[in-house]
Amino acid sequence: MLLANDSFNAFLATVDKKLLEAPVNLMRLGLHPDGLAPRIANLEQVRGYLLPRLARQAASTGDPVLHQLYDELVAHGPVVPPLPDPAEIALPIQLRHRGVELTFLTAITTFGTAFDITLEEIAVETYLPADAVTAAYLTQWAERAS
């Protein structure tokens, strides 16, 4: 994770501070038992979506750090890949926060034809409210923060 806005940072209060030391890895932060994993209501679905993607990336690049990360995260629980759905372009994440279940759609954008080698390694992950409850909660949070 290179940058995060204040909205995302609000969800990190219960996360083990060791997971927030640079460089922060968003997969580790989300799927580690000391990170956000205990608060993700659909954790099996999220793991099943993200870990096969990480395995493909590790295999295609041969990067030992990605292989190590995959092995570390698989050790925290099983990986049950969902059946492929060609219509799925975003992953729903149901996150419990302060007694409310919030649902976000997350999409990951990569720069596949980047002309700059540093851009080739960057992925932009966006979380959007997926329902009225989440949108209202975030709106109220933003109003209280300002």
DSSP file with accessible surface (Angstrom, degrees, kcal/mol):
  #  RESIDUE AA STRUCTURE BP1 BP2  ACC     N-H-->O    O-->H-N    N-H-->O    O-->H-N    TCO  KAPPA ALPHA  PHI   PSI    X-CA   Y-CA   Z-CA
    1    1 A M              0   0   73      0, 0.0    23,-0.6     0, 0.0     3,-0.1   0.000 360.0 360.0 360.0 122.8    0.0    0.0    0.0
    2    2 A L        +     0   0  142      1,-0.3     2,-0.3    21,-0.1    20,-0.0   0.807 360.0   8.7 -96.1 -39.8    1.5    3.3   -1.1
    3    3 A L        +     0   0  163      2,-0.0    -1,-0.3     0, 0.0     2,-0.3  -0.991  57.9 178.3-142.1 149.0   -1.4    5.6   -0.2
    4    4 A A        -     0   0   39     -2,-0.3     2,-0.1    -3,-0.1     0, 0.0  -0.987  25.3-124.7-147.0 146.7   -4.7    5.4    1.5
    5    5 A N     >  -     0   0  105     -2,-0.3     4,-2.1     1,-0.1     3,-0.4  -0.355  35.1 -99.3 -85.9 172.7   -7.3    8.1    2.2
    6    6 A D  H  > S+     0   0  126      1,-0.2     4,-1.5     2,-0.2    -1,-0.1   0.826 120.1  61.8 -61.3 -32.4   -8.7    9.0    5.7
    7    7 A S  H  4 S+     0   0   48      1,-0.2     4,-0.5     2,-0.2     3,-0.3   0.930 107.9  42.4 -60.8 -45.0  -11.8    6.8    5.0
    8    8 A F  H >4 S+     0   0   32     -3,-0.4     3,-1.8     1,-0.2     4,-0.3   0.923 108.6  58.8 -67.7 -41.8   -9.7    3.7    4.7
    9    9 A N  H >< S+     0   0   69     -4,-2.1     3,-1.6     1,-0.3    -1,-0.2   0.809  93.6  67.8 -59.5 -27.8   -7.5    4.6    7.6
   10   10 A A  G >< S+     0   0   23     -4,-1.5     3,-0.6     1,-0.3    -1,-0.3   0.784  95.6  56.2 -63.4 -24.7  -10.6    4.7    9.9
   11   11 A F  G <  S+     0   0   16     -3,-1.8     3,-0.4    -4,-0.5    -1,-0.3   0.511  93.0  72.0 -84.4  -3.9  -10.9    0.9    9.5
   12   12 A L  G X   +     0   0   14     -3,-1.6     3,-1.5    -4,-0.3    -1,-0.2   0.442  61.3 101.8 -95.9   3.4   -7.4    0.2   10.8
   13   13 A A  T <  S+     0   0   70     -3,-0.6    -1,-0.2     1,-0.3    -2,-0.1   0.829  87.7  41.5 -59.3 -34.6   -7.9    1.0   14.5
   14   14 A T  T 3  S+     0   0   97     -3,-0.4    -1,-0.3     2,-0.1     2,-0.2   0.424  91.1 110.8 -95.3   2.9   -8.1   -2.7   15.5
   15   15 A V  S <  S-     0   0    5     -3,-1.5    20,-0.2     1,-0.1     2,-0.1  -0.532  81.8-100.1 -80.9 141.0   -5.3   -4.0   13.2
   16   16 A D    >   -     0   0   60     18,-2.6     3,-1.7    -2,-0.2     4,-0.4  -0.409  29.9-133.5 -57.7 125.9   -2.0   -5.2   14.7
   17   17 A K  G >  S+     0   0  126      1,-0.3     3,-1.3     2,-0.2     4,-0.2   0.761 101.8  68.7 -59.1 -25.4    0.4   -2.3   14.3
   18   18 A K  G >  S+     0   0  151      1,-0.3     3,-1.1     2,-0.2    -1,-0.3   0.848  94.9  56.3 -62.1 -32.0    3.1   -4.7   12.9
   19   19 A L  G <  S+     0   0   22     -3,-1.7     6,-0.3     1,-0.2    -1,-0.3   0.644 103.1  56.2 -74.0 -12.7    0.9   -5.1    9.8
   20   20 A L  G <  S+     0   0   51     -3,-1.3     2,-0.3    -4,-0.4    -1,-0.2   0.369  79.8 112.2-100.9   4.4    1.0   -1.3    9.3
   21   21 A E  S <  S-     0   0  128     -3,-1.1    -3,-0.0    -4,-0.2     0, 0.0  -0.580  79.8 -63.5 -77.4 139.0    4.8   -1.0    9.2
   22   22 A A  S    S+     0   0   96     -2,-0.3    -1,-0.1     1,-0.2    -2,-0.1  -0.368 122.6  44.0 -65.7 142.7    6.1   -0.1    5.8
   23   23 A P  S    S-     0   0  123      0, 0.0     2,-0.4     0, 0.0    -1,-0.2   0.488  83.6-163.6 -80.4 132.3    6.0   -1.6    3.4
   24   24 A V        -     0   0   18    -23,-0.6     2,-0.6    -4,-0.2    -4,-0.1  -0.692   5.1-153.5 -82.8 128.2    2.3   -2.4    4.0
   25   25 A N     >  -     0   0   50     -2,-0.4     4,-2.8    -6,-0.3     5,-0.2  -0.919   3.7-153.7-104.2 120.3    0.9   -5.3    1.9
   26   26 A L  H  > S+     0   0   41     -2,-0.6     4,-2.5     1,-0.2     5,-0.2   0.853  93.8  53.2 -65.3 -34.8   -2.8   -5.0    1.4
   27   27 A M  H  > S+     0   0   27      2,-0.2     4,-2.6     1,-0.2     5,-0.2   0.935 112.5  44.5 -65.9 -44.2   -3.4   -8.7    1.0
   28   28 A R  H  > S+     0   0   69      2,-0.2     4,-1.9     1,-0.2    -2,-0.2   0.935 113.4  51.3 -63.4 -45.1   -1.6   -9.4    4.2
   29   29 A L  H  < S+     0   0    1     -4,-2.8     7,-2.7     1,-0.2     8,-0.4   0.911 117.4  39.1 -58.8 -41.2   -3.5   -6.6    6.0
   30   30 A G  H  < S+     0   0   12     -4,-2.5    -1,-0.2     5,-0.2    -2,-0.2   0.855 124.2  34.6 -80.3 -34.8   -6.8   -7.9    4.8
   31   31 A L  H  < S+     0   0    4     -4,-2.6    -2,-0.2    -5,-0.2    -3,-0.2   0.534  89.7 102.8-104.8  -5.7   -6.3  -11.7    5.1
   32   32 A H  S ><>S-     0   0   30     -4,-1.9     3,-2.2    -5,-0.2     5,-1.0  -0.554  74.8-127.4 -78.5 140.9   -4.1  -12.0    8.2
   33   33 A P  T 3 5S+     0   0   61      0, 0.0    -1,-0.1     0, 0.0    -4,-0.0   0.756 113.1  49.2 -59.3 -23.7   -5.9  -13.0   11.4
   34   34 A D  T 3 5S+     0   0   86      3,-0.1   -18,-2.6   -19,-0.1   -15,-0.2   0.365 113.1  55.3 -94.6   3.3   -4.4  -10.0   13.2
   35   35 A G  T < 5S-     0   0    5     -3,-2.2    -5,-0.2   -20,-0.2     4,-0.1   0.205 122.1 -50.1-103.6-131.3   -5.5   -7.7   10.4
   36   36 A L  T >>5S+     0   0   14     -7,-2.7     3,-2.1     1,-0.2     4,-0.5   0.632 105.6  97.1 -85.5 -13.9   -9.0   -7.2    8.9
   37   37 A A  G >4<S+     0   0    6     -5,-1.0     3,-1.6    -8,-0.4    -1,-0.2   0.840  77.9  55.5 -49.6 -44.6   -9.8  -10.9    8.4
   38   38 A P  G 34 S+     0   0   80      0, 0.0    -1,-0.3     0, 0.0    -2,-0.1   0.762 110.1  48.3 -63.3 -19.4  -11.8  -11.3   11.6
   39   39 A R  G <4 S+     0   0   36     -3,-2.1    57,-3.2    -4,-0.1     2,-0.8   0.457  86.1  99.0 -98.6  -1.8  -14.1   -8.5   10.6
   40   40 A I  B X<  -A   95   0A  14     -3,-1.6     3,-1.1    -4,-0.5    55,-0.2  -0.782  55.2-165.3 -90.7 112.3  -14.7   -9.7    7.0
   41   41 A A  T 3  S+     0   0   35     53,-2.8     3,-0.2    -2,-0.8    -1,-0.2   0.831  89.3  41.4 -67.3 -33.3  -18.1  -11.5    7.0
   42   42 A N  T 3> S+     0   0   15     52,-0.6     4,-2.3     1,-0.2     3,-0.3  -0.250  73.7 142.8-108.0  46.1  -17.5  -13.2    3.6
   43   43 A L  H <>  +     0   0   49     -3,-1.1     4,-3.2     1,-0.2     5,-0.3   0.869  67.7  54.9 -57.6 -42.2  -13.8  -14.1    4.3
   44   44 A E  H  > S+     0   0  125     -3,-0.2     4,-2.5     1,-0.2    36,-0.4   0.924 110.2  46.8 -60.4 -41.9  -14.0  -17.4    2.5
   45   45 A Q  H  > S+     0   0   76     -3,-0.3     4,-1.5     2,-0.2    -1,-0.2   0.925 113.7  48.1 -64.4 -43.0  -15.3  -15.7   -0.7
   46   46 A V  H  X S+     0   0    3     -4,-2.3     4,-2.9     2,-0.2     5,-0.3   0.940 113.7  46.4 -64.7 -46.2  -12.6  -13.0   -0.4
   47   47 A R  H  X S+     0   0   10     -4,-3.2     4,-2.3     1,-0.2    -1,-0.2   0.917 111.5  52.8 -60.7 -42.9   -9.8  -15.5    0.1
   48   48 A G  H  < S+     0   0    1     -4,-2.5    -1,-0.2    -5,-0.3    -2,-0.2   0.775 115.0  41.6 -65.7 -25.5  -11.1  -17.7   -2.7
   49   49 A Y  H  X S+     0   0   67     -4,-1.5     4,-0.7    -3,-0.3    -2,-0.2   0.895 122.1  36.0 -85.3 -45.4  -11.1  -14.7   -5.1
   50   50 A L  H  X S+     0   0   15     -4,-2.9     4,-2.2    -5,-0.2    -3,-0.2   0.875 108.9  57.3 -82.8 -40.0   -7.8  -13.1   -4.1
   51   51 A L  H  X S+     0   0    0     -4,-2.3     4,-2.7    -5,-0.3     5,-0.2   0.905 104.9  50.0 -68.2 -39.7   -5.4  -16.0   -3.3
   52   52 A P  H  > S+     0   0   23      0, 0.0     4,-2.4     0, 0.0    -1,-0.2   0.906 111.1  52.4 -61.3 -34.7   -5.7  -17.8   -6.7
   53   53 A R  H  X S+     0   0   64     -4,-0.7     4,-2.3     2,-0.2    -2,-0.2   0.924 110.0  47.8 -63.2 -43.6   -5.0  -14.4   -8.3
   54   54 A L  H  X S+     0   0    3     -4,-2.2     4,-2.8     1,-0.2     5,-0.2   0.913 110.0  52.6 -64.1 -39.6   -1.9  -14.0   -6.1
   55   55 A A  H  X S+     0   0   31     -4,-2.7     4,-2.6     2,-0.2    -2,-0.2   0.915 110.0  48.2 -62.8 -42.6   -0.8  -17.6   -7.0
   56   56 A R  H  X S+     0   0  156     -4,-2.4     4,-2.7     2,-0.2     5,-0.2   0.917 112.5  48.7 -63.3 -42.2   -1.1  -16.7  -10.7
   57   57 A Q  H  X S+     0   0   84     -4,-2.3     4,-2.0     2,-0.2     6,-0.3   0.922 112.3  48.4 -65.1 -41.6    0.9  -13.5  -10.3
   58   58 A A  H  X S+     0   0    1     -4,-2.8     4,-2.2     1,-0.2     5,-0.4   0.918 114.3  46.5 -63.8 -42.4    3.6  -15.4   -8.3
   59   59 A A  H  < S+     0   0   72     -4,-2.6    -2,-0.2    -5,-0.2    -1,-0.2   0.905 113.4  47.7 -67.6 -40.9    3.8  -18.1  -10.9
   60   60 A S  H  < S+     0   0   99     -4,-2.7    -1,-0.2     1,-0.2    -2,-0.2   0.833 122.3  33.5 -73.1 -29.9    3.9  -15.7  -13.9
   61   61 A T  H  < S-     0   0   80     -4,-2.0    -1,-0.2    -5,-0.2    -2,-0.2   0.712  91.1-139.7 -95.2 -23.7    6.6  -13.4  -12.4
   62   62 A G     <  +     0   0   46     -4,-2.2    -3,-0.1    -5,-0.3    -4,-0.1   0.640  42.2 163.8  70.8  14.5    8.6  -16.0  -10.5
   63   63 A D     >  -     0   0   62     -5,-0.4     4,-2.0    -6,-0.3     3,-0.3  -0.503  32.6-155.1 -71.5 116.9    8.9  -13.5   -7.7
   64   64 A P  H  > S+     0   0   97      0, 0.0     4,-2.4     0, 0.0     5,-0.2   0.825  93.0  58.8 -64.1 -28.5   10.0  -15.3   -4.5
   65   65 A V  H  > S+     0   0   94      2,-0.2     4,-2.4     1,-0.2     5,-0.2   0.917 107.0  46.8 -66.8 -40.2    8.4  -12.6   -2.3
   66   66 A L  H  > S+     0   0   25     -3,-0.3     4,-2.6     2,-0.2    -1,-0.2   0.898 111.6  51.2 -68.2 -38.6    5.0  -13.2   -3.9
   67   67 A H  H  X S+     0   0   79     -4,-2.0     4,-2.5     2,-0.2    -2,-0.2   0.924 111.5  48.0 -61.6 -43.5    5.5  -17.0   -3.4
   68   68 A Q  H  X S+     0   0  128     -4,-2.4     4,-2.4     2,-0.2    -2,-0.2   0.910 111.4  49.9 -64.5 -42.9    6.3  -16.4    0.2
   69   69 A L  H  X S+     0   0    6     -4,-2.4     4,-2.6     2,-0.2     5,-0.2   0.930 110.6  50.1 -62.2 -44.0    3.3  -14.2    0.7
   70   70 A Y  H  X S+     0   0   60     -4,-2.6     4,-2.7     1,-0.2     5,-0.3   0.949 111.4  47.8 -59.2 -49.4    1.0  -16.8   -0.9
   71   71 A D  H  X S+     0   0  103     -4,-2.5     4,-1.5     1,-0.2    -1,-0.2   0.903 112.2  50.7 -59.3 -41.6    2.4  -19.5    1.4
   72   72 A E  H  < S+     0   0   55     -4,-2.4     4,-0.4     1,-0.2    -1,-0.2   0.935 113.9  43.1 -61.2 -46.5    2.0  -17.3    4.4
   73   73 A L  H >< S+     0   0    0     -4,-2.6     3,-1.1     1,-0.2    -2,-0.2   0.865 109.8  55.4 -74.4 -33.4   -1.6  -16.4    3.6
   74   74 A V  H >< S+     0   0   48     -4,-2.7     3,-1.7     1,-0.2    -1,-0.2   0.852  98.4  64.8 -66.1 -30.6   -2.7  -20.0    2.6
   75   75 A A  T 3< S+     0   0   84     -4,-1.5    -1,-0.2     1,-0.3    -2,-0.2   0.725  92.6  63.6 -65.6 -17.7   -1.4  -21.1    6.0
   76   76 A H  T <  S-     0   0   73     -3,-1.1    -1,-0.3    -4,-0.4    -2,-0.2   0.510 121.6 -37.3 -85.2  -5.9   -4.2  -19.0    7.7
   77   77 A G  S <  S-     0   0   22     -3,-1.7    -1,-0.2    -4,-0.2     0, 0.0  -0.877  76.5 -56.9 161.8 168.8   -7.0  -21.1    6.1
   78   78 A P        -     0   0   99      0, 0.0     2,-0.6     0, 0.0   -31,-0.1  -0.222  38.2-135.9 -70.2 158.2   -8.3  -23.0    3.1
   79   79 A V        +     0   0   36    -31,-0.1   -34,-0.1   -32,-0.0   -35,-0.1  -0.968  21.7 178.9-115.9 113.3   -8.6  -21.5   -0.3
   80   80 A V        -     0   0   72     -2,-0.6   -32,-0.2   -36,-0.4   -31,-0.0  -0.888  21.3-146.3-115.2  95.6  -11.9  -22.4   -2.0
   81   81 A P        -     0   0   80      0, 0.0   -32,-0.1     0, 0.0   -33,-0.1  -0.390  18.1-122.3 -64.0 136.7  -11.9  -20.7   -5.4
   82   82 A P        -     0   0   56      0, 0.0     3,-0.1     0, 0.0   -37,-0.0  -0.359  35.7 -89.1 -71.4 159.2  -15.4  -19.6   -6.5
   83   83 A L        -     0   0  155      1,-0.1     2,-0.1    -2,-0.0     0, 0.0  -0.482  56.4 -98.3 -64.2 139.0  -16.8  -20.9   -9.8
   84   84 A P        -     0   0  125      0, 0.0    -1,-0.1     0, 0.0     3,-0.0  -0.367  39.3-171.6 -65.6 134.9  -15.8  -18.5  -12.5
   85   85 A D    >   -     0   0   77      3,-0.1     3,-2.0     1,-0.1    -2,-0.0  -0.958  15.1-155.5-126.3 110.8  -18.4  -16.0  -13.5
   86   86 A P  T 3  S+     0   0  132      0, 0.0    -1,-0.1     0, 0.0     0, 0.0   0.733  93.6  60.5 -61.7 -18.6  -17.6  -14.0  -16.6
   87   87 A A  T 3  S+     0   0   78     -3,-0.0     2,-0.7     2,-0.0     3,-0.1   0.666  80.7 100.9 -81.8 -15.3  -19.9  -11.2  -15.4
   88   88 A E    <   +     0   0   73     -3,-2.0    -3,-0.1     1,-0.2     3,-0.1  -0.601  29.3 149.2 -76.6 115.4  -17.9  -10.6  -12.1
   89   89 A I        +     0   0  146     -2,-0.7     2,-0.3     1,-0.2    -1,-0.2   0.399  65.4  42.0-119.0  -4.8  -15.6   -7.7  -12.5
   90   90 A A  S    S-     0   0   23     17,-0.1    17,-0.2    -3,-0.1    -1,-0.2  -0.984  73.7-129.5-142.5 153.1  -15.6   -6.6   -8.8
   91   91 A L  E     - B   0 106A   1     15,-2.5    15,-2.5    -2,-0.3     2,-0.3  -0.888  19.0-136.5-104.6 126.1  -15.4   -8.4   -5.5
   92   92 A P  E     - B   0 105A  32      0, 0.0     2,-0.5     0, 0.0    13,-0.2  -0.645  19.5-167.1 -78.8 136.4  -18.0   -7.7   -2.8
   93   93 A I  E     - B   0 104A  14     11,-2.9    11,-2.8    -2,-0.3     2,-0.7  -0.991   7.9-157.6-125.5 122.5  -16.4   -7.4    0.7
   94   94 A Q  E     - B   0 103A  60     -2,-0.5   -53,-2.8     9,-0.2   -52,-0.6  -0.895  17.9-175.1-102.3 112.0  -18.6   -7.4    3.7
   95   95 A L  E     -AB  40 102A  14      7,-3.0     7,-3.1    -2,-0.7     2,-0.5  -0.928  20.5-140.6-116.8 125.9  -16.8   -5.7    6.6
   96   96 A R  E     + B   0 101A 111    -57,-3.2     2,-0.4    -2,-0.5     5,-0.2  -0.729  29.2 171.7 -82.7 127.1  -18.1   -5.4   10.2
   97   97 A H  E >   - B   0 100A  12      3,-3.0     3,-1.6    -2,-0.5   -86,-0.0  -0.946  63.8 -24.2-143.4 115.8  -17.3   -2.0   11.6
   98   98 A R  T 3  S-     0   0  168     -2,-0.4     3,-0.1     1,-0.3    -1,-0.1   0.875 127.2 -46.3  52.0  45.0  -18.5   -0.6   14.9
   99   99 A G  T 3  S+     0   0   87      1,-0.2     2,-0.4     0, 0.0    -1,-0.3   0.503 119.2 104.2  82.2   4.0  -21.6   -2.9   14.9
  100  100 A V  E <   -B   97   0A  44     -3,-1.6    -3,-3.0    -5,-0.0     2,-0.8  -0.949  65.7-136.2-119.9 137.0  -22.6   -2.3   11.3
  101  101 A E  E     -B   96   0A  89     -2,-0.4     2,-0.4    -5,-0.2    -5,-0.2  -0.848  26.3-167.8 -93.3 115.4  -22.0   -4.6    8.4
  102  102 A L  E     -B   95   0A   0     -7,-3.1    -7,-3.0    -2,-0.8     2,-0.5  -0.811   7.6-152.1-102.7 141.9  -20.8   -2.6    5.5
  103  103 A T  E     +B   94   0A  21     -2,-0.4    27,-3.0    -9,-0.2    28,-0.5  -0.969  16.1 179.1-120.0 124.7  -20.6   -3.9    1.9
  104  104 A F  E     -BC  93 129A  15    -11,-2.8   -11,-2.9    -2,-0.5     2,-0.5  -0.885  23.6-139.8-117.9 150.8  -18.1   -2.6   -0.6
  105  105 A L  E     -BC  92 128A  73     23,-2.8    23,-2.7    -2,-0.3     2,-0.4  -0.947  24.7-162.1-102.7 130.6  -17.4   -3.5   -4.1
  106  106 A T  E     -BC  91 127A   5    -15,-2.5   -15,-2.5    -2,-0.5     2,-0.4  -0.940  10.2-176.4-117.3 137.9  -13.7   -3.6   -4.8
  107  107 A A  E     - C   0 126A  39     19,-1.8    19,-2.5    -2,-0.4     2,-0.5  -0.989  14.6-146.6-130.0 140.9  -12.0   -3.4   -8.2
  108  108 A I  E     - C   0 125A  48     -2,-0.4     2,-0.5    17,-0.2    17,-0.2  -0.942  12.0-165.4-112.2 125.0   -8.3   -3.6   -8.9
  109  109 A T  E     - C   0 124A  74     15,-2.9    15,-3.1    -2,-0.5     2,-0.3  -0.928   7.0-175.2-111.0 130.7   -6.9   -1.7  -11.8
  110  110 A T  E     - C   0 123A  82     -2,-0.5     2,-1.0    13,-0.2    13,-0.2  -0.867  30.8-121.8-121.0 161.0   -3.4   -2.4  -13.1
  111  111 A F    >   +     0   0   80     11,-0.8     3,-1.1     8,-0.5    11,-0.1  -0.748  35.6 170.9-102.3  83.4   -1.4   -0.7  -15.8
  112  112 A G  T 3  S+     0   0   67     -2,-1.0    -1,-0.2     1,-0.3     8,-0.1   0.758  78.1  36.4 -69.4 -25.1   -0.8   -3.5  -18.2
  113  113 A T  T 3  S+     0   0  125     -3,-0.1    -1,-0.3     3,-0.0     7,-0.1  -0.108  83.1 157.5-118.5  36.0    0.7   -1.4  -21.0
  114  114 A A    <   -     0   0   23     -3,-1.1     6,-0.0     1,-0.1    -3,-0.0  -0.330  35.1-156.1 -64.4 140.9    2.6    1.0  -18.9
  115  115 A F  S    S+     0   0  213      1,-0.1     2,-0.5    -2,-0.0    -1,-0.1   0.628  81.3  68.4 -88.4 -17.7    5.5    2.8  -20.5
  116  116 A D  S >> S-     0   0   79      1,-0.1     4,-1.3     0, 0.0     3,-0.8  -0.909  78.9-142.2-106.0 126.0    7.1    3.4  -17.2
  117  117 A I  H 3> S+     0   0  109     -2,-0.5     4,-0.7     1,-0.3    -1,-0.1   0.840 100.9  57.0 -58.6 -32.4    8.5    0.3  -15.4
  118  118 A T  H >4 S+     0   0   81      1,-0.2     3,-0.7     2,-0.2    -1,-0.3   0.875 103.9  52.4 -70.3 -33.2    7.4    1.6  -12.0
  119  119 A L  H X4 S+     0   0   68     -3,-0.8     3,-1.5     1,-0.2    -8,-0.5   0.827  97.6  67.5 -68.9 -29.3    3.8    2.0  -13.1
  120  120 A E  H 3< S+     0   0  111     -4,-1.3    -1,-0.2     1,-0.3    -2,-0.2   0.807 101.4  47.9 -60.6 -27.4    3.8   -1.6  -14.3
  121  121 A E  T << S+     0   0  160     -4,-0.7     2,-0.4    -3,-0.7    -1,-0.3   0.474  93.4  96.1 -94.5  -1.6    4.1   -2.7  -10.7
  122  122 A I    <   -     0   0   56     -3,-1.5   -11,-0.8    -4,-0.2     2,-0.4  -0.742  49.0-172.4 -96.8 136.6    1.3   -0.5   -9.3
  123  123 A A  E     -C  110   0A  54     -2,-0.4     2,-0.6   -13,-0.2   -13,-0.2  -0.987  14.3-146.7-122.4 135.2   -2.3   -1.7   -8.8
  124  124 A V  E     -C  109   0A  65    -15,-3.1   -15,-2.9    -2,-0.4     2,-0.5  -0.916  13.1-163.1-103.4 118.5   -5.0    0.8   -7.8
  125  125 A E  E     -C  108   0A  55     -2,-0.6     2,-0.4   -17,-0.2   -17,-0.2  -0.914   6.0-167.3-106.7 125.5   -7.6   -0.8   -5.5
  126  126 A T  E     -C  107   0A  58    -19,-2.5   -19,-1.8    -2,-0.5     2,-0.5  -0.928   8.2-159.9-116.0 134.3  -10.9    1.0   -5.2
  127  127 A Y  E     -C  106   0A  76     -2,-0.4   -21,-0.2   -21,-0.2    -2,-0.0  -0.968  13.9-178.8-114.3 122.6  -13.7    0.4   -2.6
  128  128 A L  E     -C  105   0A 101    -23,-2.7   -23,-2.8    -2,-0.5     2,-0.1  -0.928  37.1-100.2-119.3 144.1  -17.1    1.7   -3.4
  129  129 A P  E     -C  104   0A  59      0, 0.0   -25,-0.2     0, 0.0     3,-0.0  -0.415  31.0-165.4 -62.7 132.6  -20.3    1.4   -1.3
  130  130 A A        +     0   0   44    -27,-3.0     2,-0.3   -37,-0.1   -26,-0.2   0.486  64.7  25.1-100.7  -4.8  -22.3   -1.5   -2.6
  131  131 A D  S  > S-     0   0   62    -28,-0.5     4,-2.3     1,-0.1     5,-0.2  -0.945  83.7-100.3-151.7 171.8  -25.6   -0.7   -0.8
  132  132 A A  H  > S+     0   0   83     -2,-0.3     4,-2.7     1,-0.2     5,-0.2   0.853 117.0  56.6 -65.9 -35.6  -27.6    2.1    0.7
  133  133 A V  H  > S+     0   0   85      2,-0.2     4,-2.4     1,-0.2    -1,-0.2   0.941 110.7  43.7 -61.7 -46.5  -26.6    1.2    4.3
  134  134 A T  H  > S+     0   0    0      2,-0.2     4,-2.6     1,-0.2     5,-0.2   0.925 113.8  50.4 -66.4 -43.5  -22.9    1.5    3.5
  135  135 A A  H  X S+     0   0   37     -4,-2.3     4,-2.3     1,-0.2    -2,-0.2   0.928 113.0  46.4 -60.9 -43.9  -23.4    4.7    1.5
  136  136 A A  H  X S+     0   0   47     -4,-2.7     4,-2.8     2,-0.2     5,-0.2   0.916 111.6  51.5 -65.6 -42.0  -25.3    6.3    4.3
  137  137 A Y  H  X S+     0   0   28     -4,-2.4     4,-2.5    -5,-0.2    -2,-0.2   0.933 112.5  45.4 -60.3 -46.0  -22.8    5.2    6.9
  138  138 A L  H  X S+     0   0   38     -4,-2.6     4,-2.5     2,-0.2    -1,-0.2   0.880 111.9  51.8 -67.5 -37.1  -19.9    6.7    5.0
  139  139 A T  H  X S+     0   0   75     -4,-2.3     4,-2.4    -5,-0.2    -2,-0.2   0.939 111.8  46.3 -63.7 -45.8  -21.8    9.9    4.3
  140  140 A Q  H  X S+     0   0   98     -4,-2.8     4,-2.3     2,-0.2    -2,-0.2   0.908 112.1  51.4 -62.7 -41.4  -22.6   10.3    8.1
  141  141 A W  H  X S+     0   0   51     -4,-2.5     4,-2.1    -5,-0.2    -1,-0.2   0.925 110.7  48.1 -61.1 -45.1  -18.9    9.5    8.9
  142  142 A A  H  X S+     0   0   49     -4,-2.5     4,-1.3     1,-0.2    -1,-0.2   0.898 110.7  51.2 -64.2 -38.9  -17.7   12.1    6.4
  143  143 A E  H  < S+     0   0  129     -4,-2.4     3,-0.2     1,-0.2    -1,-0.2   0.906 111.6  46.8 -66.3 -39.7  -20.1   14.7    7.8
  144  144 A R  H  < S+     0   0  153     -4,-2.3    -1,-0.2     1,-0.2    -2,-0.2   0.857 110.8  53.4 -69.0 -33.8  -19.0   14.0   11.4
  145  145 A A  H  <        0   0   69     -4,-2.1    -1,-0.2    -5,-0.2    -2,-0.2   0.755 360.0 360.0 -73.1 -24.9  -15.3   14.2   10.3
  146  146 A S     <        0   0  133     -4,-1.3    -3,-0.1    -3,-0.2    -4,-0.0  -0.044 360.0 360.0 -94.1 360.0  -15.7   17.6    8.7
